Amino acid sequence: MIPPRAPRLDDRDIAILAVLSREGRIAKTDLAQRVNLSPTPAWERMRKLERAGLIRGYRATVDLGALGPHVQVFVTVELDSHRAESFQIFERVIARTQAVTGCWAIGGGYDYLMLVIARDVADFQDLMDGLLESRAGLRRYFSYIVTKPVKDEPPSSALI
């Protein structure tokens, strides 16, 4: 199946994407003001961008620290085997693992980069021990504990 072509975007479409990537759902009138349109055309453009698949969803940014103690860990993963089936098995296991909040296949020395959020280091280690013992196919991993967030923002309008 051939993916649909992205529609041509003008400056206002890009402005709408930039506002929504920073703020999620906002009132129709606020969005219209920010992109210098009246509410109905602004909303119609937003719906067009949704239908075209350029907007995949809306999310809230949750302050995990306010919910209680936690640890964020970036993990690089190397698999035992590099057969297509091995990648598929690993990806299915990770898709079901709630503590893994992000996972990307990467090029270079490792196969995947994961973001894990756990209550504490012991919880994180239990998760990794379970993945090593499972049939997920991990050969080895390296963990990098986040000590403080420096920057975590959506893409700017220059990248959109």
PASEBA-1860 file (N, C-alpha, C; in nm, 3 decimals):
! residues 160
1> MIPPRAPR> 0.084/-0.118/0.000/0.000/0.000/0.000/0.088/0.124/0.000 ~ 0.059/0.217/-0.086/0.136/0.340/-0.096/0.080/0.439/0.006 ~ 0.169/0.496/0.092/0.119/0.592/0.190/0.068/0.717/0.120 ~ -0.036/0.780/0.178/-0.089/0.901/0.116/0.015/1.012/0.120 ~ 0.014/1.094/0.016/0.107/1.208/0.013/0.064/1.312/0.113 ~ 0.160/1.370/0.180/0.131/1.477/0.274/0.081/1.598/0.194 ~ -0.018/1.667/0.246/-0.067/1.784/0.173/0.039/1.894/0.174 ~ 0.029/1.982/0.078/0.117/2.099/0.078/0.082/2.185/0.198
9> LDDRDIAI> 0.183/2.226/0.270/0.161/2.307/0.388/0.206/2.450/0.362 ~ 0.122/2.544/0.402/0.163/2.684/0.393/0.205/2.731/0.533 ~ 0.240/2.858/0.544/0.289/2.911/0.672/0.187/2.897/0.785 ~ 0.059/2.911/0.753/-0.044/2.899/0.858/-0.059/2.755/0.905 ~ -0.051/2.660/0.812/-0.056/2.519/0.851/0.060/2.486/0.944 ~ 0.177/2.534/0.910/0.295/2.510/0.993/0.278/2.577/1.129 ~ 0.221/2.697/1.131/0.196/2.765/1.258/0.097/2.686/1.344 ~ -0.005/2.630/1.281/-0.103/2.549/1.355/-0.033/2.427/1.415
17> LAVLSREG> 0.049/2.359/1.337/0.122/2.242/1.389/0.215/2.282/1.503 ~ 0.281/2.395/1.493/0.372/2.440/1.598/0.296/2.470/1.727 ~ 0.183/2.540/1.716/0.102/2.572/1.836/0.051/2.445/1.901 ~ -0.004/2.355/1.821/-0.060/2.232/1.876/0.047/2.141/1.935 ~ 0.167/2.140/1.878/0.272/2.054/1.933/0.318/2.104/2.069 ~ 0.308/2.234/2.093/0.346/2.290/2.224/0.232/2.284/2.325 ~ 0.109/2.301/2.279/-0.001/2.321/2.373/-0.113/2.219/2.363 ~ -0.107/2.128/2.269/-0.214/2.029/2.257/-0.344/2.094/2.215
25> RIAKTDLA> -0.450/2.045/2.268/-0.581/2.102/2.234/-0.598/2.236/2.303 ~ -0.633/2.336/2.223/-0.664/2.466/2.278/-0.796/2.511/2.217 ~ -0.854/2.613/2.274/-0.982/2.664/2.223/-0.967/2.710/2.078 ~ -1.073/2.690/2.002/-1.073/2.728/1.861/-1.037/2.876/1.845 ~ -1.091/2.961/1.928/-1.063/3.105/1.916/-0.917/3.136/1.950 ~ -0.861/3.066/2.049/-0.719/3.089/2.083/-0.628/3.045/1.969 ~ -0.656/2.928/1.911/-0.577/2.880/1.798/-0.585/2.980/1.683 ~ -0.706/3.025/1.653/-0.725/3.119/1.542/-0.647/3.247/1.564
33> QRVNLSPT> -0.649/3.299/1.686/-0.573/3.421/1.717/-0.424/3.399/1.695 ~ -0.374/3.286/1.740/-0.229/3.260/1.732/-0.180/3.249/1.589 ~ -0.267/3.205/1.497/-0.224/3.187/1.358/-0.284/3.291/1.264 ~ -0.347/3.391/1.323/-0.401/3.505/1.248/-0.506/3.464/1.145 ~ -0.603/3.383/1.192/-0.717/3.342/1.110/-0.843/3.357/1.194 ~ -0.957/3.354/1.129/-1.081/3.348/1.205/-1.101/3.203/1.252 ~ -1.186/3.181/1.354/-1.196/3.047/1.415/-1.234/2.934/1.318 ~ -1.332/2.953/1.232/-1.375/2.844/1.145/-1.266/2.800/1.048
41> PAWERMRK> -1.200/2.890/0.976/-1.091/2.844/0.887/-0.975/2.779/0.964 ~ -0.944/2.830/1.081/-0.836/2.770/1.161/-0.873/2.628/1.199 ~ -0.996/2.609/1.243/-1.043/2.476/1.284/-1.047/2.381/1.164 ~ -1.092/2.431/1.049/-1.097/2.347/0.928/-0.957/2.303/0.887 ~ -0.860/2.393/0.897/-0.721/2.357/0.865/-0.671/2.250/0.963 ~ -0.702/2.266/1.091/-0.659/2.169/1.190/-0.719/2.031/1.159 ~ -0.846/2.027/1.126/-0.912/1.900/1.092/-0.848/1.838/0.968 ~ -0.812/1.921/0.869/-0.745/1.872/0.748/-0.611/1.809/0.785
49> LERAGLIR> -0.537/1.872/0.875/-0.407/1.819/0.918/-0.426/1.687/0.994 ~ -0.534/1.677/1.072/-0.565/1.551/1.141/-0.597/1.440/1.041 ~ -0.684/1.470/0.945/-0.723/1.370/0.844/-0.604/1.324/0.761 ~ -0.509/1.414/0.737/-0.391/1.380/0.658/-0.290/1.299/0.740 ~ -0.316/1.281/0.869/-0.226/1.203/0.953/-0.107/1.280/1.006 ~ -0.105/1.411/0.986/0.006/1.491/1.038/-0.007/1.516/1.188 ~ -0.127/1.506/1.239/-0.150/1.516/1.384/-0.197/1.379/1.428 ~ -0.115/1.311/1.507/-0.148/1.174/1.549/-0.228/1.171/1.678
57> GYRATVDL> -0.227/1.277/1.756/-0.301/1.276/1.881/-0.265/1.396/1.967 ~ -0.328/1.403/2.082/-0.307/1.513/2.176/-0.275/1.453/2.312 ~ -0.181/1.515/2.382/-0.139/1.461/2.511/-0.121/1.571/2.613 ~ -0.129/1.530/2.737/-0.095/1.620/2.847/0.049/1.591/2.890 ~ 0.120/1.692/2.932/0.254/1.673/2.986/0.238/1.658/3.136 ~ 0.272/1.541/3.188/0.251/1.510/3.329/0.381/1.533/3.405 ~ 0.372/1.600/3.517/0.487/1.620/3.605/0.502/1.496/3.692 ~ 0.588/1.404/3.650/0.605/1.279/3.723/0.652/1.300/3.865
65> GALGPHVQ> 0.735/1.401/3.887/0.785/1.431/4.021/0.673/1.465/4.117 ~ 0.568/1.528/4.067/0.455/1.563/4.152/0.374/1.440/4.190 ~ 0.384/1.334/4.113/0.311/1.211/4.143/0.382/1.126/4.247 ~ 0.511/1.146/4.262/0.587/1.069/4.359/0.724/1.034/4.306 ~ 0.803/0.967/4.388/0.939/0.932/4.344/0.937/0.841/4.222 ~ 1.035/0.860/4.136/1.050/0.777/4.018/1.191/0.794/3.965 ~ 1.228/0.709/3.872/1.355/0.719/3.804/1.331/0.700/3.655 ~ 1.396/0.783/3.574/1.391/0.768/3.429/1.527/0.714/3.386
73> VFVTVELD> 1.523/0.613/3.299/1.646/0.549/3.256/1.642/0.530/3.105 ~ 1.746/0.579/3.038/1.763/0.547/2.897/1.844/0.419/2.892 ~ 1.805/0.329/2.803/1.868/0.198/2.795/1.900/0.168/2.649 ~ 2.028/0.137/2.622/2.064/0.088/2.489/2.062/-0.064/2.495 ~ 2.009/-0.124/2.390/1.986/-0.269/2.388/2.052/-0.330/2.265 ~ 2.116/-0.442/2.288/2.170/-0.523/2.179/2.103/-0.659/2.184 ~ 2.052/-0.706/2.072/1.984/-0.835/2.066/2.082/-0.948/2.039 ~ 2.041/-1.070/2.078/2.121/-1.190/2.052/2.136/-1.216/1.903
81> SHRAESFQ> 2.028/-1.198/1.832/2.023/-1.233/1.691/1.973/-1.113/1.612 ~ 2.017/-1.103/1.488/1.972/-0.993/1.403/1.885/-1.043/1.288 ~ 1.812/-1.150/1.313/1.713/-1.199/1.217/1.586/-1.117/1.233 ~ 1.511/-1.103/1.126/1.387/-1.024/1.129/1.295/-1.072/1.240 ~ 1.285/-1.203/1.258/1.198/-1.260/1.360/1.240/-1.214/1.501 ~ 1.369/-1.202/1.525/1.419/-1.159/1.656/1.375/-1.015/1.686 ~ 1.384/-0.928/1.586/1.340/-0.790/1.604/1.190/-0.785/1.632 ~ 1.113/-0.865/1.560/0.968/-0.867/1.579/0.931/-0.916/1.718
89> IFERVIAR> 0.997/-1.019/1.766/0.969/-1.071/1.900/1.001/-0.965/2.004 ~ 1.119/-0.905/1.994/1.157/-0.802/2.090/1.054/-0.689/2.090 ~ 1.016/-0.642/1.975/0.923/-0.530/1.965/0.786/-0.565/2.022 ~ 0.741/-0.688/2.005/0.613/-0.730/2.064/0.622/-0.730/2.217 ~ 0.733/-0.780/2.270/0.750/-0.783/2.416/0.751/-0.640/2.471 ~ 0.825/-0.552/2.407/0.836/-0.414/2.454/0.703/-0.341/2.443 ~ 0.627/-0.369/2.339/0.496/-0.304/2.322/0.404/-0.335/2.439 ~ 0.422/-0.452/2.503/0.338/-0.491/2.617/0.398/-0.448/2.752
97> TQAVTGCW> 0.515/-0.389/2.752/0.584/-0.354/2.877/0.556/-0.209/2.912 ~ 0.469/-0.186/3.010/0.425/-0.051/3.041/0.535/0.042/3.089 ~ 0.634/-0.010/3.159/0.741/0.075/3.212/0.827/0.133/3.099 ~ 0.825/0.069/2.983/0.898/0.122/2.867/0.806/0.223/2.799 ~ 0.838/0.352/2.813/0.751/0.456/2.760/0.793/0.504/2.621 ~ 0.912/0.465/2.579/0.960/0.498/2.446/1.060/0.394/2.402 ~ 1.058/0.361/2.275/1.156/0.264/2.224/1.177/0.294/2.076 ~ 1.302/0.305/2.037/1.337/0.339/1.901/1.441/0.241/1.849
105> AIGGGYDY> 1.422/0.190/1.727/1.525/0.113/1.659/1.629/0.214/1.611 ~ 1.756/0.185/1.636/1.861/0.281/1.602/1.971/0.214/1.522 ~ 2.044/0.293/1.447/2.159/0.244/1.374/2.284/0.264/1.458 ~ 2.389/0.196/1.424/2.513/0.210/1.499/2.542/0.084/1.577 ~ 2.601/0.099/1.692/2.645/-0.015/1.771/2.537/-0.089/1.845 ~ 2.421/-0.029/1.865/2.312/-0.092/1.940/2.192/-0.107/1.850 ~ 2.098/-0.189/1.894/1.978/-0.214/1.814/1.862/-0.122/1.850 ~ 1.849/-0.090/1.981/1.737/-0.010/2.028/1.781/0.086/2.136
113> LMLVIARD> 1.706/0.195/2.146/1.717/0.288/2.259/1.580/0.292/2.323 ~ 1.575/0.266/2.454/1.447/0.266/2.527/1.450/0.373/2.635 ~ 1.332/0.424/2.667/1.314/0.509/2.785/1.225/0.432/2.881 ~ 1.277/0.410/3.000/1.206/0.336/3.104/1.176/0.430/3.220 ~ 1.055/0.425/3.271/1.020/0.499/3.391/0.979/0.397/3.496 ~ 1.050/0.400/3.610/1.026/0.306/3.718/1.018/0.381/3.850 ~ 0.963/0.313/3.954/0.954/0.377/4.086/1.091/0.406/4.145 ~ 1.185/0.314/4.124/1.319/0.332/4.178/1.414/0.241/4.102
121> VADFQDLM> 1.541/0.245/4.137/1.641/0.167/4.066/1.614/0.017/4.082 ~ 1.570/-0.025/4.199/1.541/-0.167/4.220/1.429/-0.213/4.126 ~ 1.326/-0.132/4.110/1.217/-0.163/4.016/1.269/-0.174/3.873 ~ 1.355/-0.080/3.837/1.415/-0.082/3.704/1.494/-0.212/3.684 ~ 1.573/-0.249/3.784/1.656/-0.370/3.772/1.569/-0.495/3.762 ~ 1.459/-0.499/3.837/1.366/-0.612/3.826/1.312/-0.623/3.684 ~ 1.276/-0.509/3.624/1.225/-0.509/3.488/1.331/-0.565/3.392 ~ 1.454/-0.516/3.403/1.558/-0.561/3.312/1.593/-0.708/3.333
129> DGLLESRA> 1.595/-0.752/3.459/1.618/-0.895/3.485/1.510/-0.980/3.418 ~ 1.386/-0.933/3.427/1.275/-1.006/3.364/1.289/-1.010/3.213 ~ 1.332/-0.899/3.153/1.352/-0.897/3.008/1.466/-0.989/2.966 ~ 1.573/-0.993/3.046/1.685/-1.082/3.015/1.644/-1.229/3.024 ~ 1.557/-1.261/3.120/1.513/-1.400/3.138/1.403/-1.439/3.040 ~ 1.336/-1.341/2.983/1.226/-1.370/2.890/1.281/-1.413/2.755 ~ 1.191/-1.435/2.664/1.230/-1.472/2.528/1.241/-1.348/2.439 ~ 1.266/-1.231/2.499/1.275/-1.106/2.423/1.400/-1.099/2.338
137> GLRRYFSY> 1.503/-1.177/2.372/1.622/-1.184/2.290/1.731/-1.084/2.322 ~ 1.730/-1.027/2.443/1.836/-0.933/2.481/1.968/-1.005/2.500 ~ 2.073/-0.953/2.439/2.207/-1.003/2.463/2.268/-0.925/2.579 ~ 2.259/-0.791/2.567/2.311/-0.706/2.674/2.247/-0.569/2.662 ~ 2.261/-0.493/2.768/2.206/-0.358/2.770/2.297/-0.269/2.855 ~ 2.286/-0.140/2.829/2.355/-0.039/2.908/2.252/0.063/2.953 ~ 2.257/0.099/3.079/2.156/0.191/3.133/2.220/0.324/3.171 ~ 2.141/0.429/3.150/2.184/0.566/3.176/2.073/0.634/3.255
145> IVTKPVKD> 2.096/0.655/3.383/1.994/0.713/3.470/1.990/0.864/3.450 ~ 1.872/0.917/3.430/1.855/1.062/3.413/1.872/1.126/3.550 ~ 1.967/1.216/3.561/1.990/1.285/3.689/1.916/1.417/3.697 ~ 1.892/1.481/3.582/1.807/1.599/3.578/1.768/1.627/3.433 ~ 1.646/1.669/3.413/1.606/1.705/3.276/1.668/1.839/3.240 ~ 1.719/1.850/3.119/1.778/1.974/3.073/1.687/2.040/2.970 ~ 1.635/1.960/2.878/1.544/2.013/2.776/1.454/1.900/2.730 ~ 1.325/1.928/2.723/1.227/1.831/2.677/1.113/1.909/2.616
153> EPPSSALI> 1.125/1.938/2.487/1.027/2.021/2.419/0.983/1.956/2.288 ~ 0.865/1.991/2.240/0.824/1.945/2.107/0.909/2.014/2.000 ~ 0.906/1.964/1.876/0.985/2.028/1.771/0.938/2.171/1.746 ~ 1.032/2.256/1.710/0.998/2.395/1.680/0.937/2.405/1.540 ~ 0.880/2.521/1.511/0.819/2.540/1.379/0.925/2.536/1.270 ~ 1.053/2.558/1.302/1.159/2.549/1.203/1.179/2.406/1.154 ~ 1.142/2.307/1.237/1.159/2.167/1.200/1.033/2.108/1.137 ~ 0.924/2.174/1.156/0.796/2.120/1.106/0.780/2.152/0.960
END
